Amino acid sequence: MLEALPQSATRRNLLDGGYTVLLLAVAVVTGYAVLSPAAPGATPVPRTVGAVLPPGTESPTGLSPLPSVTEPGRPAERPAMIARPLPTPAGPTRPRPEARVPSQTRPWKPAEPTAEVPWPSSTVTGRVLDDERMPLAGASVVVRGTEVRTDVDGGFKVEQVPLDAALLVKAPGFEKLWIPPTRGTVQAVLKPQTIKAAYLTYFGFGDRGIRSRVLDLTARTELNAVVIDVKGDRGWIIYPTEIDTALAIGAQGPATLREFDAMMADLKARGIYTIARIVTFKDNILANARPDLAIIDTRTGKPWIDNERLAWVDPFREEVWAYNIAIAREAVRRGFDEVQFDYVRFPTDGKLGAARYARPNNKETRLPTIAAFLERARREIGATGAFVGADVFGYTAFNENDTDIGQRIEELAPNLDFICPMVYPSGYHKGIPGYANPVQVPYKVVFESVRLIRKRSTGSVARVRPWLQDFKDYAFDRRIFGVNEVQAQIRAAEESGGAGWMLWNPRNDYTGAALRTKNALAAR
């Protein structure tokens, strides 16, 4: 039988219990205030960002990839891609790309040398030579928005030169060179430059972990360049743009990098060559905001869409040309060394018979249209001091026609600094002459493609710098492209006379073991 507690003891226990409950309540409220994601100073909740996967690539989330679909008899380009979430990495959480503090860094500008003496005349003449003192025909000399080309002897003449202006001398495959005003004879000797790049997606560049992983490779290995989505597959622009059309149509995407200028300054400090990838005629944002500029579906009267359900703009519309060139010029002002146009072609998949254009779509109209766009782009962008490249189907090396997309080497080469064929073995769905299964012979595929494009572009200054496959096969036996396959492609690109190479992996996860280290290169 339990005895009752004295009254004083009962009161004391009740008070003690009340204090205990009060302290627990205070602890709970305080803990919630401190740990809540909405609390000031709290660590942001990690956000899953998007990546793109080729068909056949296993998704980290278990989602099935989009199947690759091409029209019968048409070459595949890159694997068809769809946005996929990346797994949240272990370790400290990272801020959302769009939520970072806006940078106060101003856009990067090239360091034009300060004039110690003026030019003796506003007409400047000289010669441009390579490292073996041989004349460089077709090299460019740029003076504050004016570009002239050298003759067969490497000679040039620039008129109406500001007396304090430096000359920027450039040629594909060589480092750019500034020539300050001088009273002596101008002789510019250019050093060879081989670009070896890795691709960073629209989301990948903004993700600190992915970006650091690629930059680590540029620090340790032969990689010395990056290709960055400035306007990606959906039409979003990666940094805060000042282009009126882009702002009006909502092209400022979900991961806009407001500290982009500081990030570009970091790349420059590391000595990394930067290439702006601009997806041209596949533009879901522009097509839907401006149907008057879109390819129209005759069945619906709305913008026509491809198999990824993304809309395209009409390559015949010169307002579309102007928009993409404006983005390219802005990218150069933000510090890019080169502009590379992708999807600079007519579409290959979807209900092509339902697509209506501003003009008849045939070989006689496609070829001059794509060539005219690139000629205008090269003229306007070249005068800024940047190089211009274009991505083309790998099969353009073998096809004598325009591959039904408006791409033929002979028409493209005169309007480019770099021809960038996508020589992914998985993309040659019909094989190449003598080899039915291209993924078994990656060296042969790359070597023959680069060799033939170089042969067909003879007479132009354009150099060939191919895209190489660093992702799992999606079209044949689904083999992993590992060290041996990547190294075989690199060796083929170099031995066939390519001016460097670029690695494509939609997850931005590259086979570092396939790359030569800087120490190994220095020891050679």
CORGI-V230933 format. One record per run of one state. SS is the DSSP state (h for helix, s for strand, l for the rest). FROM is the first residue (numbers start at 1). LEN is the number of residues. If there is no record, write none. Layout:
ss->[SS;SS]
from->[FROM;FROM]
len->[LEN;LEN]
//
This chain:
ss->[l;h;l;s;l;s;l;h;l;s;l;s;l;s;l;s;l;s;l;s;l;s;l;s;l;s;l;s;l;s;l;h;l;h;s;l;s;l;s;l;h;l;s;l;h;l;s;l;s;l;h;l;h;s;l;s;l;s;l;s;l;s;l;h;l;s;l;h;s;l;h;l;s;h;l;h;l;s;l;h;l;s;l;s;l;h;l;h;l;s;l;s;l;h;l;s;l;h;l;s;h;l]
from->[1;7;36;50;55;81;86;97;100;124;130;135;136;140;144;146;150;155;159;167;171;174;175;177;180;186;190;192;193;195;201;202;207;208;221;222;225;232;237;240;244;250;252;258;260;270;273;280;282;283;284;290;291;294;295;296;298;303;304;305;306;311;314;318;334;338;343;352;355;357;363;383;387;394;398;409;416;418;423;425;428;432;433;435;436;438;441;442;457;463;465;466;470;483;496;500;505;512;515;517;518;524]
len->[6;29;14;5;26;5;11;3;24;6;5;1;4;4;2;4;5;4;8;4;3;1;2;3;6;4;2;1;2;6;1;5;1;13;1;3;7;5;3;4;6;2;6;2;10;3;7;2;1;1;6;1;3;1;1;2;5;1;1;1;5;3;4;16;4;5;9;3;2;6;20;4;7;4;11;7;2;5;2;3;4;1;2;1;2;3;1;15;6;2;1;4;13;13;4;5;7;3;2;1;6;1]
//
